[in-house]
């Protein structure tokens, strides 16, 4: 599993793990995937995840600038993550590849409001056997130049054949010198036209390379950015819809749970009331069975009354009778315990 390339949002420093320094072989296109995480979502009050368009700027091994747009990012409370699928331009030449991350936020007039850059990170593009070409956005400009040069060569050869035919005709028709001269002139014109066409083709191809590449790249980047923005908007709307759906489901479950709790409380209250009524009836019934006998009769049939009598008898058994008599000697009182 690929390790993560870490960028510090405050210091802009890039840390490339040793396992991620190798970017593949020269000539590859959209094969290598590098995973980035920016530690720190905000910098001095600016939320880097809010409305920013992201790209990776490069300088390939031939010292030529290039860039790949980032389709989407994933942000959490502490950082931002995204994947860079390395395109053809960074991988066009073997050697050291330099790269950095850039984020821009614009208004509706395409005016840049905020722009954030990381420091430079490096990787290695290994040598391969395929010849390198200038290839941007799927256009093989080298092949186009080769085709136009081949056509120019064919036109020049055709002009040469025409000139040779004219010369043969002039030699064969020595009596028609003026006609031969006309043919020679026509051949020369054809040769000149072919040379002009070859130069025009070469100039047009060079213009495409020198002037058109940047314009095409900018146009493609703008289109890709627009598509990426719309896709991100649609994704956000889908997430909001899922969140609303989940909240509604949770609210319904809470309502069902509250209704169940209310039913249980009502049932418990009813049960408690029934138990209280039963206890009241039992108390009334037991109260009706108690008979109070003031005479403490030995013949009482009341269990309570019998217990009272038994307790009284028990107390009587613990009492000792004492009689006081006058002592004849000193006239005091003496206590006499009865047997």
C-alpha positions in Angstrom: 0.0 0.0 0.0 1.3 3.4 -1.0 2.5 5.6 1.9 1.2 9.2 2.3 3.2 12.3 1.2 2.8 14.8 4.1 2.6 18.6 3.7 2.7 20.9 6.6 0.1 23.7 5.9 2.0 26.2 8.0 5.6 25.6 7.0 4.7 24.3 3.5 7.3 21.6 3.9 6.8 18.3 1.9 8.0 15.0 3.3 8.2 12.3 0.6 8.7 8.8 2.1 11.5 6.7 0.7 9.0 4.3 -0.8 7.4 7.0 -2.8 10.5 8.7 -4.4 10.2 6.4 -7.4 7.6 7.8 -9.9 8.0 5.1 -12.6 9.5 5.0 -16.1 9.8 7.8 -18.6 7.0 7.8 -21.1 4.3 6.5 -18.8 1.0 8.3 -18.5 -1.6 8.3 -15.6 -0.2 5.1 -14.1 1.5 6.3 -10.9 -0.9 7.5 -8.1 0.5 9.5 -5.2 -1.6 10.1 -2.0 -1.2 13.5 -0.2 -2.3 14.7 3.2 -2.0 18.4 4.2 -1.7 18.6 8.0 -3.8 21.6 9.0 -7.0 22.6 7.2 -6.8 26.3 7.9 -4.0 28.8 7.7 -4.3 32.2 9.5 -8.1 32.1 9.3 -8.3 30.9 5.7 -10.1 27.5 5.2 -8.2 25.8 2.4 -11.0 23.3 1.9 -13.6 26.1 1.1 -13.9 26.8 -2.6 -10.3 26.2 -3.6 -9.2 24.6 -6.9 -6.1 22.3 -6.5 -3.3 21.3 -8.9 0.2 19.9 -8.8 2.8 22.1 -10.6 5.8 20.3 -11.9 9.2 20.7 -13.6 10.2 17.5 -15.4 13.7 16.2 -15.9 14.1 18.4 -19.1 13.4 21.5 -16.9 10.1 22.1 -18.7 7.1 23.3 -16.6 3.9 21.2 -16.5 0.9 20.7 -14.3 -1.9 18.2 -13.4 -5.2 19.2 -12.0 -6.6 17.5 -8.9 -10.2 16.3 -9.5 -11.4 16.3 -5.8 -10.2 16.5 -2.2 -11.5 15.1 1.1 -11.3 17.3 4.1 -11.7 16.6 7.8 -11.3 18.8 11.0 -7.5 18.6 10.9 -6.5 18.3 7.3 -7.1 17.7 3.6 -6.3 14.6 1.5 -6.2 14.0 -2.3 -4.7 11.7 -4.9 -2.4 12.9 -7.8 -2.5 10.7 -10.8 0.7 11.6 -12.6 0.1 12.7 -16.2 2.3 12.4 -19.4 4.2 15.7 -19.2 5.9 15.1 -15.8 6.9 11.6 -17.0 8.2 12.7 -20.5 11.9 12.6 -19.5 14.1 10.5 -17.3 15.8 12.1 -14.3 14.7 14.3 -11.3 11.0 15.4 -11.2 10.2 18.4 -9.1 6.7 19.2 -7.9 4.7 21.4 -5.6 1.0 21.7 -4.6 -1.0 24.9 -5.4 -4.5 25.9 -4.3 -6.4 28.9 -5.7 -9.8 30.4 -4.9 -11.5 32.8 -7.4 -14.6 34.9 -7.6 -17.3 34.8 -10.4 -15.1 37.0 -12.6 -12.2 34.5 -12.3 -10.2 37.0 -10.2 -7.9 35.3 -7.8 -8.9 35.9 -4.2 -6.5 33.5 -2.3 -3.6 31.4 -3.5 -1.6 28.9 -1.4 1.6 27.0 -2.4 3.7 24.3 -0.9 7.5 23.9 -1.0 9.1 21.7 -3.6 9.2 17.9 -3.4 11.3 15.7 -5.6 11.0 12.3 -7.2 12.8 10.1 -9.7 11.7 9.1 -13.2 13.6 6.1 -14.5 14.9 5.6 -18.0 12.9 3.6 -20.5 13.3 2.6 -24.2 10.4 4.5 -25.7 11.4 7.8 -27.5 10.1 10.8 -25.6 7.5 13.1 -27.3 5.8 16.4 -26.6 2.4 15.1 -25.6 -0.1 17.3 -23.7 -3.8 16.5 -23.2 -3.7 13.5 -25.6 -2.3 15.5 -28.6 0.9 13.9 -30.1 2.5 17.1 -31.6 5.6 15.3 -32.7 3.5 12.9 -34.8 1.6 15.8 -36.3 4.9 17.5 -37.3 6.2 14.2 -38.7 3.1 13.8 -40.9 3.2 17.4 -42.2 7.0 17.1 -43.0 6.3 13.8 -44.9 3.6 15.6 -47.0 5.9 18.5 -47.7 8.6 16.0 -48.9 6.1 14.3 -51.2 5.2 17.6 -52.7 8.8 18.5 -53.3 9.4 15.1 -55.0 6.4 15.6 -57.2 7.7 19.0 -58.2 11.1 17.5 -59.0 9.5 14.9 -61.2 7.6 17.5 -63.0 10.7 19.6 -63.6 12.6 16.5 -65.0 9.7 15.7 -67.3 9.7 19.2 -68.6 13.4 19.0 -69.3 13.0 15.8 -71.2 10.2 17.3 -73.2 12.4 20.3 -74.0 15.2 18.1 -75.3 12.8 15.9 -77.3 11.1 18.9 -78.9 14.0 21.0 -79.9 11.8 22.7 -82.5 9.3 23.8 -79.9 11.6 25.8 -77.7 9.0 28.2 -76.5 6.7 25.3 -75.4 9.5 23.6 -73.6 10.4 26.9 -71.9 6.7 27.1 -70.8 6.8 23.7 -69.3 10.1 24.4 -67.5 8.6 27.6 -66.1 5.5 25.7 -65.0 7.7 23.1 -63.3 9.8 25.7 -61.6 6.6 27.3 -60.4 5.4 24.0 -59.1 8.7 23.5 -57.3 8.5 26.9 -55.8 4.9 26.3 -54.7 5.9 23.0 -53.1 8.8 24.6 -51.3 6.4 27.4 -50.1 3.9 24.8 -49.0 6.6 22.9 -47.1 7.7 26.1 -45.4 4.1 27.0 -44.5 3.5 23.6 -43.1 6.7 23.8 -41.0 5.8 27.3 -39.8 2.3 26.2 -38.9 3.6 23.2 -37.0 6.2 25.3 -35.1 3.4 27.8 -34.3 1.3 25.0 -32.8 4.2 23.9 -30.7 5.4 27.4 -29.6 2.2 29.3 -29.3 -0.7 26.8 -29.3 0.3 24.4 -26.5 0.0 26.8 -23.6 -3.4 28.0 -25.0 -4.7 24.5 -25.4 -3.4 23.5 -22.0 -5.1 26.5 -20.3 -8.4 25.8 -22.1 -8.3 22.2 -21.1 -7.5 23.1 -17.5 -10.4 25.5 -17.4 -12.8 22.9 -18.8 -11.5 20.3 -16.3 -11.8 22.8 -13.5 -15.4 23.5 -14.4 -16.2 19.8 -14.6 -14.5 19.2 -11.3 -16.4 22.1 -9.7 -19.8 20.8 -10.9 -19.0 17.3 -9.9 -18.0 18.5 -6.4 -21.3 20.5 -6.2 -23.3 17.4 -7.1 -21.4 15.3 -4.6 -22.1 17.8 -1.9 -25.8 17.9 -2.7 -25.9 14.1 -2.6 -24.2 14.1 0.8 -26.6 16.7 2.2 -29.6 14.7 0.9 -28.2 11.5 2.6 -27.7 13.5 5.9 -31.3 14.8 5.8 -32.6 11.3 5.1 -30.6 9.9 8.1 -31.9 12.7 10.4 -35.5 12.0 9.4 -35.0 8.3 10.0 -33.5 9.0 13.5 -36.3 11.3 14.4 -38.9 8.7 13.4 -37.1 6.1 15.5 -37.0 8.5 18.5 -40.7 9.2 18.2 -41.5 5.4 18.1 -39.3 4.9 21.1 -41.0 7.7 23.0 -44.4 6.3 22.2 -43.3 2.8 23.4 -41.9 4.4 26.7 -45.2 6.2 27.2 -47.2 3.0 26.7 -44.9 1.2 29.2 -45.2 4.0 31.8 -49.0 3.9 31.4 -49.0 0.1 31.9 -46.7 0.3 34.9 -48.9 3.0 36.5 -52.0 0.9 35.9 -50.2 -2.1 37.5 -49.1 0.0 40.5 -52.7 1.2 41.0 -54.1 -2.3 40.9 -51.4 -3.5 43.5 -52.3 -0.5 45.8 -56.0 -1.3 45.6 -55.3 -5.0 46.4 -53.1 -4.0 49.4 -55.9 -1.7 50.6 -58.5 -4.4 50.4 -56.1 -6.9 52.2 -55.5 -4.3 55.0 -59.2 -3.7 55.4 -59.9 -7.4 55.5 -57.2 -8.0 58.1 -58.4 -5.1 60.2 -61.9 -6.6 60.3 -60.5 -9.8 61.8 -58.9 -8.1 64.9 -61.1 -8.3 68.1 -60.1 -6.2 71.1 -61.1 -7.7 74.4 -60.7 -5.1 77.2 -61.3 -7.7 79.9 -58.3 -9.8 78.9 -60.4 -12.9 79.0 -58.7 -16.2 79.0 -61.4 -17.5 76.7 -60.7 -14.8 73.9 -60.6 -16.3 70.4 -58.6 -13.3 69.0 -54.9 -14.2 68.1 -53.9 -10.6 69.0 -55.7 -10.7 72.3 -54.1 -14.1 73.2 -50.6 -12.6 72.5 -51.3 -9.7 74.8 -52.4 -12.1 77.6 -49.3 -14.3 77.1 -47.0 -11.3 77.3 -48.7 -10.2 80.5 -48.3 -13.6 82.1 -44.7 -13.7 81.1 -44.1 -10.4 82.9 -45.9 -11.7 86.0 -43.5 -14.7 86.2 -40.5 -12.4 86.3 -41.8 -10.4 89.4 -40.7 -11.3 92.9 -42.9 -10.2 95.9 -41.2 -8.2 98.6 -42.6 -7.5 102.1 -41.3 -4.8 104.4 -41.4 -5.4 108.3 -40.3 -3.3 111.3 -37.0 -4.4 112.9 -37.5 -4.8 116.6 -33.9 -4.0 117.4 -33.4 -0.7 115.6 -36.9 0.2 114.5 -35.9 0.2 110.8 -37.6 -1.5 107.8 -36.4 -4.9 106.6 -37.3 -6.3 103.2 -38.5 -9.9 103.2 -38.6 -11.7 99.8 -41.5 -14.1 99.5 -40.8 -17.7 98.4 
